[in-house]
Amino acid sequence: MIVVGILVVLFAISNRSVVILELWPLPYFVPFPFYGAVLIAAFIGFIGGSVVAWVSAGGTRRKARNAVRKT
């Protein structure tokens, strides 16, 4: 975990340039550091993948719960 933290810090230090995020269809523009945009997108992807994995494993959890109740 420490290695991942070090890699994230190195990535943030190396990518400090500002990007403009356009909030389409709204007429707003948000200046944002590049590393922030990438890390937020990775975090949202991680949470989305976790939710999909949790939902898809629902049948397996139900079978395990029913097997424990029967014994």
C-alpha positions as CSV (number, residue, x, y, z in Angstrom):
1,M,0.0,0.0,0.0
2,I,2.9,2.3,0.7
3,V,4.2,1.7,-2.8
4,V,0.9,2.7,-4.3
5,G,0.8,5.8,-2.2
6,I,4.3,6.7,-3.4
7,L,3.4,6.1,-7.0
8,V,0.3,8.4,-6.6
9,V,2.4,11.2,-5.1
10,L,5.0,10.9,-7.9
11,F,2.2,10.9,-10.5
12,A,0.7,14.1,-8.9
13,I,4.0,15.8,-8.7
14,S,4.8,15.0,-12.4
15,N,1.3,16.1,-13.7
16,R,0.6,19.4,-12.1
17,S,-0.6,21.2,-15.3
18,V,-4.1,22.6,-15.4
19,V,-6.8,21.2,-17.7
20,I,-10.2,22.7,-18.3
21,L,-13.1,20.5,-17.6
22,E,-16.3,21.5,-19.5
23,L,-19.5,20.5,-17.7
24,W,-21.5,19.8,-20.9
25,P,-24.4,20.8,-21.5
26,L,-23.9,23.5,-18.9
27,P,-21.9,26.6,-19.9
28,Y,-19.4,26.1,-17.1
29,F,-15.7,25.5,-17.3
30,V,-13.7,24.3,-14.3
31,P,-9.9,24.6,-14.3
32,F,-8.6,21.5,-12.6
33,P,-5.1,19.9,-12.1
34,F,-4.6,17.0,-14.4
35,Y,-3.6,14.6,-11.7
36,G,-6.9,15.5,-9.8
37,A,-9.0,14.7,-12.9
38,V,-7.2,11.3,-13.4
39,L,-7.3,10.3,-9.8
40,I,-11.0,11.2,-9.5
41,A,-11.8,9.2,-12.7
42,A,-9.9,6.2,-11.3
43,F,-11.7,6.5,-8.0
44,I,-15.1,6.6,-9.7
45,G,-14.1,3.6,-11.8
46,F,-13.0,1.7,-8.8
47,I,-16.3,2.4,-6.9
48,G,-18.3,1.5,-10.1
49,G,-16.4,-1.8,-10.5
50,S,-16.9,-2.6,-6.8
51,V,-20.6,-2.1,-7.1
52,V,-20.9,-4.2,-10.2
53,A,-18.8,-7.0,-8.6
54,W,-20.9,-6.8,-5.4
55,V,-24.2,-7.0,-7.4
56,S,-23.0,-9.8,-9.6
57,A,-22.0,-11.9,-6.6
58,G,-25.4,-11.5,-5.0
59,G,-26.5,-15.0,-6.2
60,T,-23.5,-16.6,-4.7
61,R,-24.0,-14.8,-1.4
62,R,-27.6,-15.9,-1.4
63,K,-26.7,-19.5,-2.0
64,A,-24.1,-19.5,0.8
65,R,-26.6,-17.9,3.2
66,N,-29.2,-20.5,2.4
67,A,-26.7,-23.3,2.8
68,V,-25.8,-22.0,6.2
69,R,-29.5,-21.9,7.2
70,K,-30.1,-25.4,6.1
71,T,-27.3,-26.9,8.3
